[in-house]
Amino acid sequence: MIDESSLDGARLRRVLGAFPSGVTAVAALVDGRPAGLAANSFTSVSLDPPLVSICIAHSSRTWRRLRSAARCGISVLAADQEQVCRQLATSNADKFVGLDWHATTHGAVLMQGAPAWFECSVEQQIPAGDHDIVLLRIHDLGVEQTVRPLVFHGSRFHQLAP
């Protein structure tokens, strides 16, 4: 049995970093302007009803603004969108300067060039430690099979080999 006191944040982050994940942009129009963040905790949850999830830190000021949006966009970032991820991961006031995006009629913000996208609404938010697990109901989605995704592994960005 592991002594949980040895599970410090740095060690836990290093070991969890051995699991590769995709990277997503979570974004919506808030007061007529795009607001968004980067999340690599995206996962499928259910086909019926259609649900996905993200995990968001309690400390996220951006999520406090996004969670009340009628719809939010989840864009799986493409291999050439590392800079998009870096911009959305900052706390800058205008994270969308120079980014190529569009809004749906329901206010979800989607990144141009994404290999996959989802238009969602918040179904449920579940407290879990220092994060919330956010269940999102899918209302629309799309895929571009020829675009490769951005991958995060070992605290670095990678691309899938052809």
N, C-alpha and C positions, 0 to 999 in steps of 0.2 A: 504494500500500500504506500502511495506517495504522500509525503508530508506536504499538505497544501501550503504551508508557509514558505516552501521553496519555489512556489509558482509566482515569482515576481513578474511584473509587466514586461520587462525586457526579454526574459527567458520565454515567456508565453508568446510574445510577438515573434521571436525568432523561430520557434517551433511551428506556429501557425503559418508562418511565411513559407514553409515547405509545401504548402498546398496551393497550387496555381489557381487563380481566379480571373474571370473577366473583369472589366471595369465599366461602370455605367455612369451616365449623367442623369441626375434626377432634377427635373426643372419644370417650372410653371410660370405663368404670368401672375404677378402679385402687384396689385394697384397699377396695372398696365405696363409693368416692366418685368423683364425676365429675372427670375431668381433661381439659383440652382446650386447643386453640390455634387461631388464625386462620391460614388459608393462602389466597393468591390464585394459587398456582402449580398448581392442579388442572387436569388434562387427561385426556381419554380416550386410551387406549393401544391396546386390542385388544377386538374383539368375541368372538373365539374363541381362547383363553379370555377371559372378561370381565375386563379389567384397566383400571385408572385409575392415575394417578400424582400425587404431590405432591412438592414439594421442601422439605426442612427443613434449616435452618441447623445446623451441628455444635454451635453454642453453645446450642441449645434444651434447657433442663432439662426442659421438659414432654414433649418427644418421648422423652427417655430413659426417662420413666415410661410413656408410651403404647405404645411399640413392642413391649413384651412382652405387651400385652393380646391375648386370643384374638381379639377382634373390635373394630374401631373404626368409629364412625359418621362419615360425611362428609355434612354438611348444607350445601347451597347456600343461602346466606343471602338472605333476602327484602329488598326495597327498604326496608322499615321496620325492619330489624334492624341498622342501623349501630351502635347501642349494644352489641349482642351481639358484634359484631366487635371493637369497642374494648375490651370487657372481656376477651375471650379473647386479645387481643394484649398484655395486661399481664403482669407477673410476680407479680401478687397471689396470695396463698395460696389464696383461695377465689374463683375467677373466675366461679362459677356462681350467686352470690348474686343473687336476683331474676330469674334467667333461667328461661324456660319450656322444659323438656326432659323427655325420657323415655328409659329404657334398654330395650334389647331383651333377650330371654331370654339372649342370648349376651354381654351386657355392652357392646354398642355404645351410645353416647349420641347421641341425635338431637335437634335443636332443633325445637320446635313451630313451625309456621307456615312452614317451609322450602318453597320451590317444588320442590325435588328432594332426595332423600336416597339414600345408599348404605350398606349394611352390608358391611364389608370385613375381610379379614385381610391381614397383611403377607406378600407373596409373595417380595419381594427388595428389598434395600437396596444401592444402588450409590454409592460415594463419587464426588463430582463437585465439585472445588474446595472452597469453604467450606461446601457443602451436601451432603446426600445426596438422591439421587433414590430415592423410595420407591414401588415398584410394589405395588399393592393389588389383590387378587382380590375381585371383587364376588360376594357371596353372596345379597344381596337388595337391592331398590331400589324407589323409588316417585317419583311426580311429581304435582304439583298445578298443572295448566295455567293456572289463573286467577291464580296468585301471581307477581308480577314479581320478578326477582332484583335484588340489590344489585350495582352495578358500580363498580369501582375504576379510575380513569383520571387521569393527571396528578397523582398523589399525593392525590387527593380522591375522596370517594364521590359517586356519581351514581345516578340512576334512569332507566330506559328510558322514553321517552315512549309514551303509549298509541297 
